Structures are given as C-alpha cells and as structure tokens.
Amino acid sequence: MRVLRGLLGSLLWIVAALLGLVSLILCVTVILLPLGIPLFKVSKRLFGKSVRLMLPHAVAHPVKHAGKKSKKVKDKAKVEPPDVMQKAGKKGRKLARKQRKRLANAV
C-alpha cells in the first residue's frame, strides 16, 4: 500500500509541475492572466496533496495521529490509579513517574 501511495504521489507531483508550468506561461501572456492565476492555485493544491500522499500517515496528519495516541495512553493510565502506585513504595513511585511522563508526552 505504501508503494502504491508513493507512486500515486509522484505521478500527481509530475502532473502538478506540468500544470504549474502551463499556468506560469498563461500568466506571462497578459490576455490569459485570468486563466493562469486560478490554474496556479490548483497546481499549488496538487503539490500539497502529492507530498501528503508520499509521507507516512503520522507525518501527513499529525493531529489525527496524536488524538489516537493520546486516547491509548489515557486508557492505560485509567487502568492503574495513582493512589495504588504511591502506596507500593519505590516501585510505585517509579511507575507513577513513568505514567506522568507518558501522559505529558501524549498531550
């Protein structure tokens, strides 16, 4: 699947480059300037889409990925309450510190 997304992203990048070149040529001719500007905006969007297709999901959609990650960490934190960890002595304090770090990194 990753190879297919990379291939599709690279093809879309080539199409966006050609479309950008055509739009720049249209912008140079003053008569066709109203066609060149919107075409340039479309090519800019295509460049963005193509780069997002080539990147891994976590990099392309960081907000969605962070939301999923924080839900998992919060669920793990709910399983072991901090009161029990504090009473367990040195191991409990270490475990509580690890849980706090995990929650801080998730947010």
PyMOL commands that place a pseudoatom at each C-alpha (Angstrom):
pseudoatom trace, name=CA, resn=MET, resi=1, chain=A, elem=C, hetatm=0, pos=[0.000, 0.000, 0.000]
pseudoatom trace, name=CA, resn=ARG, resi=2, chain=A, elem=C, hetatm=0, pos=[2.839, 2.381, 0.841]
pseudoatom trace, name=CA, resn=VAL, resi=3, chain=A, elem=C, hetatm=0, pos=[4.465, 1.779, -2.553]
pseudoatom trace, name=CA, resn=LEU, resi=4, chain=A, elem=C, hetatm=0, pos=[1.177, 2.447, -4.322]
pseudoatom trace, name=CA, resn=ARG, resi=5, chain=A, elem=C, hetatm=0, pos=[0.678, 5.700, -2.398]
pseudoatom trace, name=CA, resn=GLY, resi=6, chain=A, elem=C, hetatm=0, pos=[4.249, 6.756, -3.232]
pseudoatom trace, name=CA, resn=LEU, resi=7, chain=A, elem=C, hetatm=0, pos=[3.730, 6.003, -6.905]
pseudoatom trace, name=CA, resn=LEU, resi=8, chain=A, elem=C, hetatm=0, pos=[0.438, 7.888, -6.978]
pseudoatom trace, name=CA, resn=GLY, resi=9, chain=A, elem=C, hetatm=0, pos=[2.041, 10.801, -5.130]
pseudoatom trace, name=CA, resn=SER, resi=10, chain=A, elem=C, hetatm=0, pos=[4.934, 11.001, -7.572]
pseudoatom trace, name=CA, resn=LEU, resi=11, chain=A, elem=C, hetatm=0, pos=[2.601, 10.910, -10.584]
pseudoatom trace, name=CA, resn=LEU, resi=12, chain=A, elem=C, hetatm=0, pos=[0.450, 13.620, -9.023]
pseudoatom trace, name=CA, resn=TRP, resi=13, chain=A, elem=C, hetatm=0, pos=[3.596, 15.669, -8.350]
pseudoatom trace, name=CA, resn=ILE, resi=14, chain=A, elem=C, hetatm=0, pos=[4.564, 15.453, -12.050]
pseudoatom trace, name=CA, resn=VAL, resi=15, chain=A, elem=C, hetatm=0, pos=[1.054, 16.495, -13.110]
pseudoatom trace, name=CA, resn=ALA, resi=16, chain=A, elem=C, hetatm=0, pos=[1.169, 19.409, -10.663]
pseudoatom trace, name=CA, resn=ALA, resi=17, chain=A, elem=C, hetatm=0, pos=[4.557, 20.502, -12.018]
pseudoatom trace, name=CA, resn=LEU, resi=18, chain=A, elem=C, hetatm=0, pos=[3.289, 20.469, -15.602]
pseudoatom trace, name=CA, resn=LEU, resi=19, chain=A, elem=C, hetatm=0, pos=[0.131, 22.311, -14.600]
pseudoatom trace, name=CA, resn=GLY, resi=20, chain=A, elem=C, hetatm=0, pos=[2.213, 24.915, -12.764]
pseudoatom trace, name=CA, resn=LEU, resi=21, chain=A, elem=C, hetatm=0, pos=[4.391, 25.403, -15.818]
pseudoatom trace, name=CA, resn=VAL, resi=22, chain=A, elem=C, hetatm=0, pos=[1.342, 25.891, -18.048]
pseudoatom trace, name=CA, resn=SER, resi=23, chain=A, elem=C, hetatm=0, pos=[-0.148, 28.340, -15.557]
pseudoatom trace, name=CA, resn=LEU, resi=24, chain=A, elem=C, hetatm=0, pos=[3.077, 30.358, -15.454]
pseudoatom trace, name=CA, resn=ILE, resi=25, chain=A, elem=C, hetatm=0, pos=[3.092, 30.563, -19.247]
pseudoatom trace, name=CA, resn=LEU, resi=26, chain=A, elem=C, hetatm=0, pos=[-0.532, 31.701, -19.140]
pseudoatom trace, name=CA, resn=CYS, resi=27, chain=A, elem=C, hetatm=0, pos=[0.334, 34.337, -16.531]
pseudoatom trace, name=CA, resn=VAL, resi=28, chain=A, elem=C, hetatm=0, pos=[3.088, 35.752, -18.752]
pseudoatom trace, name=CA, resn=THR, resi=29, chain=A, elem=C, hetatm=0, pos=[0.607, 36.447, -21.510]
pseudoatom trace, name=CA, resn=VAL, resi=30, chain=A, elem=C, hetatm=0, pos=[-1.442, 39.337, -20.154]
pseudoatom trace, name=CA, resn=ILE, resi=31, chain=A, elem=C, hetatm=0, pos=[-4.620, 38.363, -22.003]
pseudoatom trace, name=CA, resn=LEU, resi=32, chain=A, elem=C, hetatm=0, pos=[-4.741, 34.896, -20.416]
pseudoatom trace, name=CA, resn=LEU, resi=33, chain=A, elem=C, hetatm=0, pos=[-3.847, 36.092, -16.902]
pseudoatom trace, name=CA, resn=PRO, resi=34, chain=A, elem=C, hetatm=0, pos=[-7.365, 35.409, -15.505]
pseudoatom trace, name=CA, resn=LEU, resi=35, chain=A, elem=C, hetatm=0, pos=[-6.927, 31.759, -16.509]
pseudoatom trace, name=CA, resn=GLY, resi=36, chain=A, elem=C, hetatm=0, pos=[-3.362, 31.473, -15.254]
pseudoatom trace, name=CA, resn=ILE, resi=37, chain=A, elem=C, hetatm=0, pos=[-3.940, 32.571, -11.652]
pseudoatom trace, name=CA, resn=PRO, resi=38, chain=A, elem=C, hetatm=0, pos=[-6.656, 30.013, -10.762]
pseudoatom trace, name=CA, resn=LEU, resi=39, chain=A, elem=C, hetatm=0, pos=[-4.720, 27.305, -12.569]
pseudoatom trace, name=CA, resn=PHE, resi=40, chain=A, elem=C, hetatm=0, pos=[-1.657, 28.193, -10.488]
pseudoatom trace, name=CA, resn=LYS, resi=41, chain=A, elem=C, hetatm=0, pos=[-3.713, 27.813, -7.292]
pseudoatom trace, name=CA, resn=VAL, resi=42, chain=A, elem=C, hetatm=0, pos=[-4.911, 24.390, -8.429]
pseudoatom trace, name=CA, resn=SER, resi=43, chain=A, elem=C, hetatm=0, pos=[-1.344, 23.288, -9.133]
pseudoatom trace, name=CA, resn=LYS, resi=44, chain=A, elem=C, hetatm=0, pos=[-0.303, 24.505, -5.677]
pseudoatom trace, name=CA, resn=ARG, resi=45, chain=A, elem=C, hetatm=0, pos=[-3.037, 22.356, -4.082]
pseudoatom trace, name=CA, resn=LEU, resi=46, chain=A, elem=C, hetatm=0, pos=[-1.960, 19.370, -6.157]
pseudoatom trace, name=CA, resn=PHE, resi=47, chain=A, elem=C, hetatm=0, pos=[1.616, 19.782, -4.937]
pseudoatom trace, name=CA, resn=GLY, resi=48, chain=A, elem=C, hetatm=0, pos=[0.359, 19.677, -1.355]
pseudoatom trace, name=CA, resn=LYS, resi=49, chain=A, elem=C, hetatm=0, pos=[-1.748, 16.577, -1.976]
pseudoatom trace, name=CA, resn=SER, resi=50, chain=A, elem=C, hetatm=0, pos=[1.114, 14.786, -3.690]
pseudoatom trace, name=CA, resn=VAL, resi=51, chain=A, elem=C, hetatm=0, pos=[3.514, 15.468, -0.825]
pseudoatom trace, name=CA, resn=ARG, resi=52, chain=A, elem=C, hetatm=0, pos=[0.931, 14.289, 1.707]
pseudoatom trace, name=CA, resn=LEU, resi=53, chain=A, elem=C, hetatm=0, pos=[0.494, 11.069, -0.276]
pseudoatom trace, name=CA, resn=MET, resi=54, chain=A, elem=C, hetatm=0, pos=[4.223, 10.373, -0.202]
pseudoatom trace, name=CA, resn=LEU, resi=55, chain=A, elem=C, hetatm=0, pos=[4.598, 10.999, 3.552]
pseudoatom trace, name=CA, resn=PRO, resi=56, chain=A, elem=C, hetatm=0, pos=[3.701, 8.468, 6.265]
pseudoatom trace, name=CA, resn=HIS, resi=57, chain=A, elem=C, hetatm=0, pos=[0.269, 8.885, 7.854]
pseudoatom trace, name=CA, resn=ALA, resi=58, chain=A, elem=C, hetatm=0, pos=[1.646, 10.158, 11.176]
pseudoatom trace, name=CA, resn=VAL, resi=59, chain=A, elem=C, hetatm=0, pos=[3.553, 12.953, 9.452]
pseudoatom trace, name=CA, resn=ALA, resi=60, chain=A, elem=C, hetatm=0, pos=[0.840, 13.851, 6.962]
pseudoatom trace, name=CA, resn=HIS, resi=61, chain=A, elem=C, hetatm=0, pos=[-1.944, 14.010, 9.592]
pseudoatom trace, name=CA, resn=PRO, resi=62, chain=A, elem=C, hetatm=0, pos=[-0.265, 14.792, 12.936]
pseudoatom trace, name=CA, resn=VAL, resi=63, chain=A, elem=C, hetatm=0, pos=[-3.441, 15.948, 14.693]
pseudoatom trace, name=CA, resn=LYS, resi=64, chain=A, elem=C, hetatm=0, pos=[-5.363, 12.760, 13.893]
pseudoatom trace, name=CA, resn=HIS, resi=65, chain=A, elem=C, hetatm=0, pos=[-2.411, 10.604, 14.882]
pseudoatom trace, name=CA, resn=ALA, resi=66, chain=A, elem=C, hetatm=0, pos=[-1.877, 12.476, 18.164]
pseudoatom trace, name=CA, resn=GLY, resi=67, chain=A, elem=C, hetatm=0, pos=[-5.541, 12.053, 19.038]
pseudoatom trace, name=CA, resn=LYS, resi=68, chain=A, elem=C, hetatm=0, pos=[-5.372, 8.289, 18.594]
pseudoatom trace, name=CA, resn=LYS, resi=69, chain=A, elem=C, hetatm=0, pos=[-2.125, 8.061, 20.546]
pseudoatom trace, name=CA, resn=SER, resi=70, chain=A, elem=C, hetatm=0, pos=[-3.410, 10.100, 23.496]
pseudoatom trace, name=CA, resn=LYS, resi=71, chain=A, elem=C, hetatm=0, pos=[-6.584, 8.000, 23.763]
pseudoatom trace, name=CA, resn=LYS, resi=72, chain=A, elem=C, hetatm=0, pos=[-4.496, 4.843, 24.086]
pseudoatom trace, name=CA, resn=VAL, resi=73, chain=A, elem=C, hetatm=0, pos=[-2.265, 6.368, 26.757]
pseudoatom trace, name=CA, resn=LYS, resi=74, chain=A, elem=C, hetatm=0, pos=[-5.224, 7.735, 28.722]
pseudoatom trace, name=CA, resn=ASP, resi=75, chain=A, elem=C, hetatm=0, pos=[-6.866, 4.309, 28.681]
pseudoatom trace, name=CA, resn=LYS, resi=76, chain=A, elem=C, hetatm=0, pos=[-3.692, 2.753, 30.068]
pseudoatom trace, name=CA, resn=ALA, resi=77, chain=A, elem=C, hetatm=0, pos=[-3.499, 5.412, 32.780]
pseudoatom trace, name=CA, resn=LYS, resi=78, chain=A, elem=C, hetatm=0, pos=[-7.094, 4.734, 33.876]
pseudoatom trace, name=CA, resn=VAL, resi=79, chain=A, elem=C, hetatm=0, pos=[-6.296, 1.068, 34.488]
pseudoatom trace, name=CA, resn=GLU, resi=80, chain=A, elem=C, hetatm=0, pos=[-3.767, 1.763, 37.267]
pseudoatom trace, name=CA, resn=PRO, resi=81, chain=A, elem=C, hetatm=0, pos=[-4.844, 4.588, 39.595]
pseudoatom trace, name=CA, resn=PRO, resi=82, chain=A, elem=C, hetatm=0, pos=[-2.086, 6.773, 41.097]
pseudoatom trace, name=CA, resn=ASP, resi=83, chain=A, elem=C, hetatm=0, pos=[-3.175, 6.063, 44.743]
pseudoatom trace, name=CA, resn=VAL, resi=84, chain=A, elem=C, hetatm=0, pos=[-2.238, 2.398, 44.498]
pseudoatom trace, name=CA, resn=MET, resi=85, chain=A, elem=C, hetatm=0, pos=[1.098, 3.237, 42.880]
pseudoatom trace, name=CA, resn=GLN, resi=86, chain=A, elem=C, hetatm=0, pos=[2.035, 5.657, 45.680]
pseudoatom trace, name=CA, resn=LYS, resi=87, chain=A, elem=C, hetatm=0, pos=[1.431, 3.012, 48.375]
pseudoatom trace, name=CA, resn=ALA, resi=88, chain=A, elem=C, hetatm=0, pos=[3.611, 0.456, 46.598]
pseudoatom trace, name=CA, resn=GLY, resi=89, chain=A, elem=C, hetatm=0, pos=[6.877, 2.118, 47.669]
pseudoatom trace, name=CA, resn=LYS, resi=90, chain=A, elem=C, hetatm=0, pos=[9.849, 2.774, 45.406]
pseudoatom trace, name=CA, resn=LYS, resi=91, chain=A, elem=C, hetatm=0, pos=[8.483, 0.732, 42.504]
pseudoatom trace, name=CA, resn=GLY, resi=92, chain=A, elem=C, hetatm=0, pos=[5.174, 2.568, 42.781]
pseudoatom trace, name=CA, resn=ARG, resi=93, chain=A, elem=C, hetatm=0, pos=[6.870, 5.976, 42.636]
pseudoatom trace, name=CA, resn=LYS, resi=94, chain=A, elem=C, hetatm=0, pos=[8.840, 4.937, 39.566]
pseudoatom trace, name=CA, resn=LEU, resi=95, chain=A, elem=C, hetatm=0, pos=[5.695, 3.640, 37.920]
pseudoatom trace, name=CA, resn=ALA, resi=96, chain=A, elem=C, hetatm=0, pos=[3.813, 6.854, 38.782]
pseudoatom trace, name=CA, resn=ARG, resi=97, chain=A, elem=C, hetatm=0, pos=[6.649, 8.964, 37.324]
pseudoatom trace, name=CA, resn=LYS, resi=98, chain=A, elem=C, hetatm=0, pos=[6.568, 6.867, 34.146]
pseudoatom trace, name=CA, resn=GLN, resi=99, chain=A, elem=C, hetatm=0, pos=[2.785, 7.307, 33.887]
pseudoatom trace, name=CA, resn=ARG, resi=100, chain=A, elem=C, hetatm=0, pos=[3.099, 11.090, 34.322]
pseudoatom trace, name=CA, resn=LYS, resi=101, chain=A, elem=C, hetatm=0, pos=[5.735, 11.264, 31.602]
pseudoatom trace, name=CA, resn=ARG, resi=102, chain=A, elem=C, hetatm=0, pos=[3.593, 9.158, 29.301]
pseudoatom trace, name=CA, resn=LEU, resi=103, chain=A, elem=C, hetatm=0, pos=[0.582, 11.439, 29.861]
pseudoatom trace, name=CA, resn=ALA, resi=104, chain=A, elem=C, hetatm=0, pos=[2.694, 14.574, 29.361]
pseudoatom trace, name=CA, resn=ASN, resi=105, chain=A, elem=C, hetatm=0, pos=[4.033, 13.242, 26.043]
pseudoatom trace, name=CA, resn=ALA, resi=106, chain=A, elem=C, hetatm=0, pos=[0.544, 12.286, 24.867]
pseudoatom trace, name=CA, resn=VAL, resi=107, chain=A, elem=C, hetatm=0, pos=[-0.868, 15.778, 25.276]
for i in range(1, 107): cmd.bond("trace and resi %d" % i, "trace and resi %d" % (i + 1))
show_as sticks, trace
zoom trace
